[in-house]
Amino acid sequence: MKAMILSRLAGPDESPCPLTLADWPKPEPEAGEVLIKVTVCGVCHTELDEIEGRTPPPQLPVILGHQAVGRIVAVGSGVDSRRVGNRVGVAWIHSACGVCAYCQSGNENLCPRFLATGRDRHGGYAEYMTAPADFVYAVPPTLSDQDAAPLLCAGAVGYRSLRLTGLENGRTLGLTGFGASAHLVLMMARHRYPDSRVLVFARSPEERAFALELGASWAGDSEDEPPEPCAAIIDTTPVWKTVVCALKNLAPGGRLVINAIRKQEGDKTALLDIDYSEHLWMEKEIKSVANVARRDVSEFLAYAAEMALRPEVEIYPLEDANRALYELKSRRIRGAKVLQIG
């Protein structure tokens, strides 16, 4: 089968991204697994974190990709929950132990034996992939493959982030950064909290214009003063400076939710600008988002179908994965990027 392979890590300044198109052995499903013929796979900023060593794969080579959609073409022994022909999606959560306190409470995302698709196990930048049957998700028939792919990570983690804000209808939400996840959160927030204003803090004028096009009430740079303080802010950027700015823009009792797998090491000096009275006093709080649980993915797919959510999508052929990743790294973003494979 054809696959885009990561065989070495790259420096943060290296260009283009170092994936290579290769012939790779077609996998076979083991007990409890299904074999999926992949049709599309979303491209995520987390893949840049893998490539550049911020969250490196435990071994190389590896096939990246954790927003895959396709059809089951074979099932391993012991699988009775899925059938050949089912259209399914695969998300960042590849598997968890199932027995620890986190798994038992539905928070598999915190499991100490959490394994990630496309990092700890081969992912969807390929014509075929395997996944545990208990960790694949039925794709609602109203969603196309291309629409469903970014919902599996950007959408699901955005859904979890929005839930963790504890936002109430009528209170103001802020979004820092406006890539694949944030543009879906904006759509969700406008549907779920119709009386709430959404303020977007984004570096690029193009991202700010896109946010206003999708219904944001205001858009500015992270250092701009917003028209009002926010009851909650979701930060999706890889830098620390935005954390300081967001804390300043929170209302008393507000919550900052950081939806990022890593923050840049060299940017930590920005934290020295935190002033307790200005940034943290008045019971402001910070909460991080770690991965996604199965509940996030399944609930959000159903919710997206119900609200007829359609992400903005750019399509690339599999062999152009490096170009898609480089454009993501260069902030050439309008919605989500998806590889067409099948």
N, C-alpha and C positions, 0 to 999 in steps of 0.2 A: 504494500500500500504506500501511497505518498504521504509524507509527513514533513512538517517543519521542525527541525531538531535544534535544540540548544546544547552545544557541545562544550562551550567555554563561557565563563562570565566576562562581562565587558566593563570597562571603566565608565564612570558617569559622563565623561566628555567624548566617548567614542561614538562614531557614526559611520555607517548605519548600524543598526542592531545586528548581532552576529548569528541569526538563525540561518540554517541551510536546508534546502529542499533535498530530501533523501528518500530512497526506497527503504522501507522499514517492515519488519515481519508483522503480518496481520495477527493481532492478539486472539487468544481463545478464552472464553469465559470460564472461570474457575467456579467451584461450588458457591452458590449464593450470588453469583454475578450475572450480568447480561452483557451481550455484545451489541454495540450500537453502530450503525452506519451513519456517520455524521454528515449532516447537510450544511450546517452553519456553526460558527463559533465566534462569540464576541471577543473583542480585544480590550484588555483591562490595564489600568495603570499598575496594578499589582504585578503584572508580567515584567514591567520595567524594574520593579523592586527585586524581582527574582534575577533578571539578567544582570543587573548592576550590583548584586550581592547584598542588598539590604535585608532580603528574606530569601537566602539562597536555597536552591534545591539540595537535598542531602547527598545526591549523587548525580553525575552527568554521564552520558547524555540523557536528556529528558525532553518529552513533548509537552509544551506549555498548553494553556487553554482551559478555562474553567467556566465557560458560558456556552456549553455545547447543546445543540438540538439535533435530533435524528430519530431514526426508527430502529427498534430492536430487531435484530436478524438472527439471534441465537440466545438461548438461556442455559445457564449452568445447572448442575444438579441441585435440588432442594429449592428451586425458585418456583413459587406458585402465585406470586402477587403480580407478575408481569407476563405478557405474552408476546410472541413474535408478531411484529406488525405494529405494536404500540408506539405512538410518537411520544418521546420523552425528552426531558432536559436534564442536564448534569450541572451542578453548581460547585462553588469553591469547597464546600464540605464533602469530601470523598467518603469519609467514614469516621466513626468514633467508637469508643469501647462498648457503650450500651449498658454498662453496669455501675459506673461511678455515680456519685450524688448529682453531678451536673447533668449527666445523660438521663438519669431517672426523673429529673425535674424539668426535662425538655430543653435544657441549655447545653446541648452537645457542643456548641461553639466554644465552650470553656473546658471541654474534656482534655485532660493531660495527654491523651493518646489521639487527639484530633489529627487527622491526615487531610491534606489539601490536594484537590484535583489539579493537575498540571504543575505541581511542585513535588509532593511526596509520592505521587503516582502519575503515570502518563495521562495527558489531557486530550483536548479536542482539536488541536491544530493538526489533524490527521483525518484520513478517510474512515478509520474505525477506531473505537476505543471501548474499553470495558469499564464497568462500574458496579458496585454492589446494588442489587435490586432494591434494597431498602432505602437507597440514597439517590434514586432517580425520581423524576416528577412528571406526572401526566401534564401535557401541554393542552390548555383549553382549545377547542376547535376554532374559536373565533380569533385566535392569535396566529399569525403567520410565523414560520420559522425565524425569519429575519427580525420580526418584532419581539419574539419570545426570548431570543438569545441575550440581549442586554438586561432583560428583566431578571435573569437568573443570578446575577451578581450586583450590578449597578442598581437594579431595582430592588432586589431583596435586601441588600445592606442599607439602601436608602429607606426602605420600609421599616427596618429595625431601628435605624437612627431616628426617624420621625416618631416612632413609638416611644423610644427612650427619652425624648424631649419632655414628654408629659404635657404637650401643648394642649390648651383648651381653645375651643372655637371663639374667635373674636380677639385673641391675643396675637401679637406680631411675631412672625418667624423670620429669622435671618439665615441666609445661605452664603457661606464663604467658599469661593471657588464655584465654577459653573461648567463642569464636565458631564460625563455620562450619568453619574449618580444624581447630581444636584438637579439636572433638568427634569429627571423623573420625579424627584421629591417635590419640585415646584408644581408639577401637574397633580400629584397626589394631594398636596396640601390645599390647593385651590378647590379640589373636589371634596376633601374630607372636612376642611375647615373653611366653609364659604365666606364667613365673616372676618377671616383673618387676613391681614396684609402680609405680603412676602417681600422682604428686602434682600437684594442680592449684592454681595461684595465680590467683585471679580477684577482681575488685573487687566484683562484685555478689553478694549472697546467693543470688539466683535462679540465677546461673551456677554457683555452688558447689554448690547443691542438685542441679542438672542433672548436673554432673560426677559426683557421688556416685551418682546414679541410674543413670548409664551404666557404673559400675564403678570409678571412681577410688578409690584406697585412702585418700586424705585430700584435703581441700580447704580452703584458707584464703586470706586476703588476701596480696598480694605481700610485705607487710612482716611477715607472721606467720612465726614460726619453725617450719619443717617438722619432722616426727618424725625425719628422717634427711637427710643430704646426698644430692644427686642426681649420678649419673654423667653425665647430660646433661640439658639444659633447652632447650626450644623456646619462644622468645618470639614471640608473634604480635601484640603490642600496638603502637600508634603512639607510645608515650612512651619516654623515656630512663630514667626512674626505675626501671622494672622491670628494666632491664639491670643496674643496680647491685645490686638485690636478688637477682637471679638469680646473679650472680657470687659473692655471699656464700654462696649455698646450694649451690654446686657442690662436689663431693668433689674431692680432689687428682687431677689429671690429667683433670678433667671438661671437657666442651665445652658452650658456650652457642651455640646456632644461632638467629640472628635471622631470622625469617620475616616481614619487613615491607618494603614497597616504599619507605616513607619513615618517618622519625621526626620528631616535632614540633620545630620550630626553637626555640620559646620554652621548651622543657623541658630545654635543654642544661645548665643550671646544675646539674642533678642529677648530672652526671658529675663535678662537683667533689668529690662525696662518696666517690669511689673512693679507697680506700687500698690501696697495692700489696700490703702484707703480708696484709691481710684478704680482698681481692677477686681478686687476680691471681696471687699467688705459688703455689707448688706445681704449676706447669705447667698451670694452667687456660688455656683458649683460647676465642676468639670466632670464629665463622664466620658469614658472611651467606649468605642464599639470594637468588639473582637469577633471577627469572622461572622458567620451566619449559622443559625440552627435550621433544621428541616422545617420547623414551623414557619419561619420567615419566608422560605421559598414557596411552600405550598400555599400559604395564606395570601402571599402577594400575587402569585399567578392568578388565583381566583379573583382577587380584588381588581387586578388589571383588566381581566376579561369583563368583569361587571361594569367597570367605569369606561370600557372601550379605550383604554390607554394605548396610545401608539407612539413609541419613542421615535425621535429623529435619528435616522440611521444612515451611515455611509457604508457602502458595500465594496469589498476588495476580494480579488481571487486569493486562494490559499498562498500561492507563491509570492504574493505581495505583502505578506505579514510584516516583513521588515519595514516597508514603507508606512504601513498603518501605525506600527509602533513608534517610528521616528516622528511621524506627524503628531502622535499623541504626546510624545516627549517635547516636541516643539510648540505645544499648545495650539496646534491647528485642529481645533475641536469644534464641532457643531453636533452635539448629541453624542451618539455612540458609534463605534466602528465595529463592523462585523465581517468576518471572513466567509466567503461562499466556498463550500467544499464539495458537497454532493451535487 
